[in-house]
């Protein structure tokens, strides 16, 4: 068993004054009972109470230390998710946006590879991590639901794929202690960039190769260009965005995404091939686990806090029902 936050065990020092107070409480109870010619609780009462209190506090502190057990096979993957304005595209307000569809793929990956660690990078004009690498999939799912949206940066109107790929490569090289075991990045985008994409992507792709990162690109889009729907105060207005009287249409650039995947020795998947993506991620687990062990990065793990939380609950329940018990000798003395 391992702990993500072992510093929490310093709080066990609170048991020292607590044991002193409990010992003093036992002495005071006996003194008061003797003063009023009464019968103090039996020794077993104080012993049982002491054990239950220690178990309760120690279990809660252990939960705070975040205990986990490592999986035999594990891996670390990063979602690189497009949150530029084009990801608001859809044909009508009743349809999910391109970003909503990307989120569906992300959730399927989480559920399909429960033993892996995941992290999320978002990008539009800029690229930045919005989560750490973690095995806490509930946390990742919460971020996907509430922390991943178009407009993370002000007026995010451009899809800067080249910059996003470069940022990931730099994070891998400069923060090796954090991203050292990341060798596959799941890119979710419509691929909508302008200009000579081969020229703009040449250097970032080389950086990814040098960093040992492959791209699993997932194309999010429709075969035909998709209109951009106007959004005001977070609500779809059923109105198309227009520039100089022309509807803004978002093309789906699968060719760009396939190029990135091929040049980084990765793979390309469409939305309909999410199951194939999950299988590809799982196929990489053995290699990821071996590389992780060699790099010295802590393995991915399964949270076992619930065991200690259950112990704390049982101890608390025991304290609630615990009552002072008299010794057999004292009971005999009370009998007529």
C-alpha positions as CSV (number, residue, x, y, z in Angstrom):
1,X,0.0,0.0,0.0
2,X,1.2,3.5,-0.8
3,X,0.1,7.0,0.1
4,X,-0.2,10.1,-2.1
5,X,0.0,12.5,0.9
6,X,2.0,10.8,3.6
7,X,2.6,14.1,5.3
8,X,-0.9,13.7,6.7
9,X,0.4,11.2,9.2
10,X,2.0,14.0,11.1
11,X,-1.4,14.6,12.5
12,X,-1.1,11.4,14.4
13,X,0.8,13.5,17.0
14,X,-2.6,14.7,18.2
15,X,-2.9,11.2,19.8
16,X,-0.3,12.1,22.4
17,X,-2.3,14.8,24.2
18,X,-5.4,12.8,23.5
19,X,-4.1,9.8,25.4
20,X,-3.1,12.0,28.3
21,X,-6.6,13.5,28.5
22,X,-8.3,10.1,28.3
23,X,-6.0,8.8,31.1
24,X,-6.8,11.8,33.2
25,X,-10.5,11.3,32.5
26,X,-10.3,7.8,33.8
27,X,-8.7,8.9,37.0
28,X,-11.1,11.8,37.5
29,X,-14.1,9.4,37.0
30,X,-12.9,7.1,39.7
31,X,-12.2,10.0,42.1
32,X,-15.7,11.4,41.6
33,X,-17.2,8.0,42.0
34,X,-15.4,7.4,45.2
35,X,-16.3,10.9,46.5
36,X,-20.0,10.2,46.1
37,X,-19.7,6.5,47.2
38,X,-20.7,5.4,43.7
39,X,-19.4,2.7,41.4
40,X,-17.0,3.9,38.7
41,X,-17.2,2.3,35.2
42,X,-15.3,-0.9,34.8
43,X,-11.8,-0.9,33.4
44,X,-13.0,-2.5,30.1
45,X,-15.1,0.6,29.4
46,X,-12.1,2.9,29.4
47,X,-10.0,0.5,27.4
48,X,-12.7,0.0,24.8
49,X,-13.3,3.7,24.6
50,X,-9.6,4.4,24.1
51,X,-9.3,1.8,21.3
52,X,-12.4,3.1,19.5
53,X,-11.2,6.7,19.6
54,X,-7.7,5.8,18.5
55,X,-9.1,3.8,15.6
56,X,-11.5,6.6,14.6
57,X,-8.8,9.3,14.5
58,X,-6.1,7.1,12.9
59,X,-8.5,5.9,10.2
60,X,-9.5,9.5,9.3
61,X,-5.9,10.6,9.1
62,X,-5.1,7.6,6.9
63,X,-8.0,8.6,4.6
64,X,-6.4,12.1,4.4
65,X,-3.1,10.5,3.4
66,X,-4.9,9.1,0.3
67,X,-4.0,5.4,0.4
68,X,-3.8,3.4,-2.8
69,X,-2.6,0.1,-4.2
70,X,-0.8,0.0,-7.6
71,X,-2.2,-1.8,-10.6
72,X,0.0,-4.5,-12.2
73,X,-0.4,-2.7,-15.6
74,X,-0.8,0.9,-15.9
75,X,-0.2,3.9,-18.1
76,X,-0.5,7.7,-18.2
77,X,-2.4,9.5,-21.0
78,X,-3.1,13.1,-21.7
79,X,-6.3,14.5,-23.4
80,X,-5.4,17.4,-25.6
81,X,-8.8,19.0,-26.2
82,X,-9.8,21.7,-28.6
83,X,-11.9,24.4,-26.9
84,X,-11.7,27.1,-29.6
85,X,-14.8,28.7,-30.8
86,X,-15.2,26.3,-33.7
87,X,-16.1,23.6,-31.2
88,X,-19.4,25.4,-30.7
89,X,-20.4,24.3,-34.2
90,X,-23.7,22.3,-34.7
91,X,-26.6,22.3,-37.0
92,X,-29.2,23.2,-34.4
93,X,-29.5,24.0,-30.7
94,X,-31.0,20.5,-30.1
95,X,-27.8,18.9,-31.3
96,X,-24.6,18.5,-29.1
97,X,-21.7,20.8,-29.9
98,X,-18.5,19.4,-31.3
99,X,-17.0,19.9,-27.8
100,X,-19.9,17.9,-26.2
101,X,-19.1,15.1,-28.6
102,X,-15.4,15.3,-27.7
103,X,-16.4,15.0,-24.0
104,X,-18.3,11.8,-24.8
105,X,-15.1,10.3,-26.3
106,X,-13.1,11.3,-23.2
107,X,-15.6,9.7,-20.8
108,X,-15.6,6.5,-22.9
109,X,-11.8,6.4,-22.6
110,X,-12.0,6.9,-18.8
111,X,-14.4,4.1,-18.3
112,X,-12.6,1.8,-20.8
113,X,-9.2,2.2,-19.2
114,X,-10.0,2.5,-15.4
115,X,-6.5,1.6,-14.3
116,X,-4.7,4.4,-16.2
117,X,-3.9,7.9,-15.1
118,X,-5.3,10.8,-17.2
119,X,-4.7,14.5,-17.4
120,X,-6.3,17.2,-19.5
121,X,-4.8,20.0,-21.6
122,X,-7.1,22.5,-23.2
123,X,-6.1,24.7,-26.2
124,X,-7.4,27.4,-28.5
125,X,-5.0,30.2,-29.2
126,X,-3.1,29.1,-26.1
127,X,-2.5,25.6,-24.6
128,X,-2.4,24.9,-20.9
129,X,-3.0,22.0,-18.4
130,X,-6.3,22.1,-16.5
131,X,-5.7,19.0,-14.4
132,X,-2.8,17.1,-13.1
133,X,-2.2,13.4,-14.0
134,X,-4.3,11.4,-11.7
135,X,-6.1,8.1,-11.3
136,X,-9.0,9.8,-9.7
137,X,-11.4,9.4,-12.6
138,X,-14.3,11.0,-10.7
139,X,-12.3,14.2,-10.5
140,X,-11.4,14.0,-14.2
141,X,-15.0,13.5,-15.1
142,X,-16.0,16.5,-13.0
143,X,-13.5,18.6,-14.8
144,X,-14.8,17.4,-18.2
145,X,-18.3,18.3,-17.1
146,X,-17.8,21.7,-15.6
147,X,-14.2,22.8,-16.3
148,X,-13.9,22.2,-20.0
149,X,-15.8,24.8,-22.2
150,X,-15.3,27.1,-25.1
151,X,-14.0,30.4,-23.9
152,X,-11.4,29.3,-21.3
153,X,-9.4,32.2,-22.7
154,X,-10.7,35.6,-23.8
155,X,-12.0,35.7,-27.4
156,X,-10.6,32.2,-28.2
157,X,-11.4,32.3,-31.9
158,X,-8.4,30.4,-33.4
159,X,-7.3,26.8,-33.3
160,X,-3.6,26.9,-32.8
161,X,-2.8,23.2,-33.2
162,X,0.9,23.8,-33.7
163,X,1.3,25.7,-30.4
164,X,-0.7,23.1,-28.6
165,X,1.5,20.2,-29.7
166,X,4.6,22.3,-28.9
167,X,3.4,23.0,-25.4
168,X,2.8,19.3,-24.7
169,X,6.3,18.4,-26.0
170,X,7.9,21.1,-23.8
171,X,5.9,20.0,-20.7
172,X,7.2,16.4,-21.3
173,X,10.8,17.5,-21.5
174,X,10.8,20.3,-18.9
175,X,8.6,18.5,-16.3
176,X,9.9,15.0,-16.7
177,X,9.1,14.2,-13.1
178,X,5.4,14.9,-13.8
179,X,4.9,13.9,-17.5
180,X,7.9,11.5,-17.9
181,X,5.7,8.4,-18.4
182,X,3.3,10.1,-20.9
183,X,4.0,8.6,-24.3
184,X,0.6,8.9,-25.9
185,X,-1.6,12.0,-26.2
186,X,-5.3,11.8,-27.2
187,X,-5.9,14.8,-29.4
188,X,-9.6,15.7,-29.8
189,X,-10.3,18.4,-32.4
190,X,-12.0,19.3,-35.6
191,X,-8.6,20.1,-37.1
192,X,-9.8,23.5,-38.4
193,X,-6.6,25.4,-39.0
194,X,-5.8,27.7,-41.9
195,X,-2.8,28.0,-44.2
196,X,0.0,25.5,-44.9
197,X,-0.5,23.1,-42.0
198,X,2.4,20.9,-43.0
199,X,4.8,23.8,-42.7
200,X,3.3,25.1,-39.4
201,X,3.3,21.6,-37.8
202,X,6.8,20.6,-38.9
203,X,8.6,21.9,-35.9
204,X,6.0,20.8,-33.2
205,X,5.9,17.3,-34.7
206,X,9.7,17.1,-34.5
207,X,9.5,18.2,-30.8
208,X,7.0,15.5,-30.1
209,X,9.3,12.9,-31.7
210,X,12.2,14.1,-29.7
211,X,10.1,13.9,-26.5
212,X,8.9,10.3,-27.4
213,X,5.2,11.3,-27.7
214,X,2.8,9.8,-30.1
215,X,-0.6,11.3,-31.0
216,X,-3.8,9.4,-31.0
217,X,-5.9,11.9,-33.0
218,X,-9.7,11.7,-32.7
219,X,-11.6,13.6,-35.4
220,X,-14.6,15.5,-34.1
221,X,-16.8,16.8,-36.9
222,X,-19.3,16.2,-39.7
223,X,-18.5,15.2,-43.3
224,X,-19.9,18.6,-44.4
225,X,-19.1,22.0,-43.1
226,X,-21.0,22.7,-39.9
227,X,-22.5,26.1,-39.1
228,X,-21.4,28.0,-36.0
229,X,-24.3,28.7,-33.7
230,X,-24.3,32.0,-31.7
231,X,-24.1,31.5,-27.9
232,X,-25.0,34.2,-25.4
233,X,-24.7,33.9,-21.7
234,X,-24.0,30.3,-22.1
235,X,-27.2,29.6,-24.0
236,X,-27.6,28.7,-27.7
237,X,-29.6,31.4,-29.5
238,X,-30.7,29.3,-32.6
239,X,-28.9,32.0,-34.6
240,X,-26.0,31.4,-37.0
241,X,-22.9,33.5,-36.6
242,X,-22.4,35.6,-39.6
243,X,-19.5,37.6,-41.0
244,X,-20.2,40.2,-43.7
245,X,-23.6,38.6,-44.2
246,X,-22.2,35.1,-44.7
247,X,-22.7,32.2,-42.3
248,X,-19.6,31.0,-40.6
249,X,-19.1,27.4,-41.6
250,X,-16.6,25.1,-39.8
251,X,-15.0,22.5,-42.1
252,X,-13.9,19.2,-40.7
253,X,-10.2,18.7,-41.4
254,X,-9.6,15.0,-40.9
255,X,-6.5,15.4,-43.3
256,X,-4.8,17.6,-40.7
257,X,-5.4,15.2,-37.9
258,X,-4.4,12.1,-39.9
259,X,-1.2,13.9,-40.8
260,X,-0.4,14.6,-37.2
261,X,-1.1,11.0,-36.2
262,X,1.0,9.5,-39.0
263,X,4.0,11.9,-38.5
264,X,4.2,11.1,-34.8
265,X,3.8,7.3,-35.4
266,X,0.4,7.4,-33.7
267,X,-3.1,6.5,-35.0
268,X,-6.2,8.4,-36.2
269,X,-9.7,7.5,-35.1
270,X,-13.1,8.9,-36.0
271,X,-15.8,9.5,-33.3
272,X,-17.4,6.2,-34.4
273,X,-14.2,4.4,-33.6
274,X,-14.1,5.2,-29.9
275,X,-14.0,1.5,-29.1
276,X,-10.9,1.1,-31.3
277,X,-9.4,4.1,-29.4
278,X,-10.0,2.4,-26.1
279,X,-8.5,-0.9,-27.3
280,X,-5.4,1.0,-28.6
281,X,-5.0,2.7,-25.2
282,X,-5.3,-0.6,-23.4
283,X,-2.8,-2.2,-25.8
284,X,-0.2,0.4,-24.7
285,X,-0.6,-0.4,-21.0
286,X,2.2,-3.0,-20.8
287,X,4.7,-0.8,-22.5
288,X,3.7,2.2,-20.4
289,X,4.0,0.2,-17.2
290,X,7.6,-0.9,-18.2
291,X,8.6,2.6,-19.1
292,X,7.1,3.9,-15.9
293,X,9.0,1.5,-13.8
294,X,12.3,2.4,-15.5
295,X,11.7,6.2,-15.1
296,X,10.9,5.8,-11.3
297,X,7.6,7.6,-11.7
298,X,5.0,6.3,-9.1
299,X,2.6,3.8,-10.7
300,X,-1.0,4.4,-11.3
301,X,-3.2,3.1,-8.6
302,X,-6.6,2.3,-7.1
303,X,-7.9,4.3,-4.2
304,X,-8.6,2.2,-1.1
305,X,-9.6,5.1,1.3
306,X,-13.0,3.5,1.6
307,X,-11.5,0.7,3.8
308,X,-10.3,3.2,6.4
309,X,-13.5,5.3,6.1
310,X,-15.5,2.1,6.9
311,X,-13.2,1.5,9.9
312,X,-13.8,5.1,11.1
313,X,-17.5,4.7,10.7
314,X,-17.6,1.5,12.7
315,X,-15.5,3.0,15.5
316,X,-17.8,6.0,15.6
317,X,-20.8,3.7,15.8
318,X,-19.1,1.8,18.6
319,X,-18.6,5.1,20.6
320,X,-22.2,6.0,20.2
321,X,-23.5,2.7,21.6
322,X,-20.8,2.3,24.3
323,X,-22.1,2.5,27.8
324,X,-20.3,2.2,31.2
325,X,-20.4,-1.4,32.3
326,X,-19.9,-2.6,35.9
327,X,-17.6,-5.4,36.9
328,X,-19.1,-8.7,37.9
329,X,-17.9,-8.2,41.5
330,X,-19.8,-4.9,41.6
331,X,-22.9,-6.4,40.2
332,X,-22.8,-9.2,42.9
333,X,-22.4,-6.5,45.6
334,X,-25.6,-4.8,44.4
335,X,-27.6,-7.9,44.4
336,X,-29.8,-8.3,47.6
